[in-house]
């Protein structure tokens, strides 16, 4: 059993020991299996997509939906939120995505400790397997986007390839009506991040990696055949090095929030040389992946919210050759979204719009393994809570992109794709 998977056993053992060892007065604070501790989400979806076949189904399409029409269970999540005392809690999410190569798995499993505040600064420590704090679109234990069906290109990639197994420390303080926060994380088991965004490119979908799970890659070029497996395992440790991220948050008012994050998986390319350590499966590599992410949320009034994110990074893989390293790409993406509530209260419907831009610059071997691309995506969605447990969403998604590698498959480098979707989300 790999390290992250073993964390589930550690989590269960930790809570069991804490519950048994807690003093008598604290027993009322222990909640392991109540209705509040166990919940779930089911997402049933109807979709129609034209253009290319989805990359999940072996094509080069940049959306999740299969080409043509479909009615399916998109996702089901079992969410466990145990609590021991007032300060110690946890989260375990067992996720089912029937159209994924690994249809059932654990997407997150971690423990959070929040000491009782004794001054103006609040602290929190998290340990386990979890998403790094990047997305402004996702919420809740199931990590679903709140205003649409499909997340932005940036946060689609976060769900697919950025899962960290490690420790995160966060400090938050209120200063004269403003709130500032600093977050620092140290992690492993994310050595292959960069594989999808390089070999497949950017995509827009709500697929999420699970521990020990894998995603397929497009048919490899002749140059990469024999050097890379036909899949990538996002939660995987190869080089034994510790990556890190740091984030700063500033909220000058209740209507504006700004954040900036730097992420570095500290991938050790030296371990990829023939003299380096053995690699799992023989052909999965430690990628050197780094990026900056900047985000902003602005509440214009009680009904209107704007969000924006920009990511810029680089990823490298392989070892030096006369013409350079195997893969060296710069990747960039940004989006701007707006949400407008159509009424008051939790039962109000809302309209949502978003524009995405994405780009990849390939710095090596363009003549035989060209991963360069650029494109735009436009999303419009309508959300209506039907009652406190059922939400209906309708979405239209248009993706226009140019990826030079399509020529290798006998396709035009420029492609367009339209996806129409309707989703019913049931909170259990």
Secondary structure, DSSP 8 states (H G I E B T S, - for coil): --HHHHHHHHHHHHHHHHHHHS-GGGGGG-BSSSTTTEEEEEEEEEEEE-SS-BGGGTS-BSBSS-SEEEEEEEEEEEEE--EETTTEEEEEEEEE-TTSSS-EEEEEEEEEE-----SSEEEEEEEEEE--TT-SSEETTTTEESSSSS--HHHHHHHHH--EEEEEEEEEEEETTEEEEEEEEEEESBTTTTHHHHHT---B------TT--EE-----TTTBTTB-SEE-SSB--S---EEEEEEEEEEETTEEEEEEEEE----GGGGSTTS---TTTT----EEEEEEEEEEEE-SSSEEEEEEEEEEEEEES---TT--SEEEEEEEEEEEEEEESSSSTT--EEEEEEEEEEEEE-S-TTTS---EEEEEEEEEEEEE-SSSEEEEEEEEEEEEEEGGGGGGTS-SEEEEEEEEEEEEEE-
